[in-house]
Amino acid sequence: MIYRLRVILDVEEDVLRDLEIATTASLENLHDAITQAFGFGGNEMACFYRSSPEWEQGEELPLVDMGTTATPMGNTPLEELLTESTPQLLYVYDFLYLWTFFIELVEVAEPEPAKGYPNLLFAQGEVPEEAPEKQFETEAPYQDDWDDQDGEDFSSEDDVNLEGYY
């Protein structure tokens, strides 16, 4: 069996690729197919994440074994992760620029005998020269910790003397 996947790059303009890949292929094979389809070198760190239907990030699936409990991509067949009940993954490529992709299972189909997989079915949009800037939201529950006991505010870099710390 093969999966037909829609891979959408998280940018303002519509940039997407539809791919076909064997259900027995590993996440590492999918990583290679995505980087080729979007024109990346494939030599940067990357990881997949399980995703909820609302695209909330779940368990990390790293590219290589980092010595943690997370399962490396090369050991995880797609059929163990993508099903009709769990049809979505997130993919982050290049941890410096955080190119982020939404992956959705569109269809499970029979492979065509004369076709090689993975296969690029459709491409729309051009990948921008630079990754979009990410806005991370966080709460600051310990804002009072920025002040020392005398009430001096240490939140400005201009107030920090780093001489002698090297």
N, C-alpha and C positions, 0 to 999 in steps of 0.2 A: 504494500500500500504506500501511497505518497500523501504528503500534506501539501495543500496549497495555502500559502501564507501571505498575508499583506504585512509589509514592514514599512512603517511610517516614521520618517525622521522628524523629531520635535523641533521644527522651525516654523516661522510665520507663513511662508509660502508652502504650497502642497508639494512635498517631495516624498515619493513612495515607490516601492518596488514590490511586485508580486512574484513570489518564488515558489517553485515546486521542489520538494526534497523528500527523500525516503523516510518513512516513519521510524526506521531502525537507525537512521543517521544520528550521530552524537551532537550535542550542543556545540562542540568544537567545529564540526562540519558546518553547522548553521552559522557560526561565527565567521568562518571562511567565506561562505556564500554571501553573507550580508556585506562584509568588507569589500568583496569583489564587485557586488552589484552597485554599491555606492561609491566605488572608486577610491577606497582607502587602502593603504599598504598592508594592513593586517598585522603589523608588527608592534602594535601598542597593547597595553594591558586592557582587558575587557572583562565584563561579567554579565550574566543574565540574572534576572530576579523573577521569582514567581510573582504573579500579579492578581489582584482582585478584579472583579468586573468594573470597578471604579478606577482602575489603574493605580491602585495603591501598592507600593513596593512591599514585597514579602521576602521570603528566604533568598539569600544570595547563592548563586551558582557560579563560582569563579572560573576563570580560564585555566589556571594552573593550581595544583595542590599547594596551598599556603600553610599546611600543617594545622589547619583548623578542622572543625567538624563539618564544614561546608564541602559538598561533593564537587570535585572538579568537573568541568564541562566534558572532557574527553571520555568520562566514564558514565555519562548520562544519556541514554537514548531518548530521542524526542517523544516516542510513544509513551514513556513513563511520565512525561510532564504535560504534554498537550493532549487534551481530550475535549470532547464536546462539552463536558461540565467545567473544564478549566482551560479555556481556549486562548489565554493571553499570557504573554511574557513581556518583561521590560529588558532592554539590552543597553548597556552603557559601554561605549568604546572610547578609549584614550582618556585616562583619568585626569590628565592635565586640562583637557578642553571639555570633557563630559558630553560628547555627542550622545544623545539619548534617542532611543528608538522604541516604538510601540509595535509589538508583534501580535498578530491575531490569526488564529486558525480560521480559514474561510471554508475549507472543504477537505474531506478525506476522499481520495479517488484511487482508481486502479492505475498502475503505471502503464505507460505505453511502451511496448517492447523495443521500438527503435530509438527511443529518447533516452538521453543520459541525464542523470540527476546528481547534484542539484541543477535546476534549470530556471533561468530568468524568463518569466512570462511577459511582464509588462513593466515599463519604467515611466514615471511621470516626474517632472521637475528636476532642477539642477541643484546639486549640493552646494551650499554657499562656500565661499573661500574660507570663512572663519566660523567657528562654532558660535551659536548664540550665547550671550551672557546669561548665566543661570541666576535666578533670584531665589535664595534660600530664606525661608521664613523660620524664625525661631522666637521663642519667648525668652525674656530676660528676667527670670524670677529672682535673681540675686543682684539686682542693680545696686543695692546698698553696698555690696562688696567692692565696688569701684572706688569708694571713698575710704580714705584711711581714717584713723581714729581722730585726727585733728580736723577732719572735714575737707581735706585737700582732695581734689578730683584728679585721679590718675588715668582718666579715659583718653587723654590726648597723648599722642606719641611724642610731641614736643617736650613733654615733662619728664620723659624717661631718659636717663643717662645710661647708655650701654657700654661706656668706656670701662675696660677692665674685665668684661664678661667674655672675651674671646679666648 
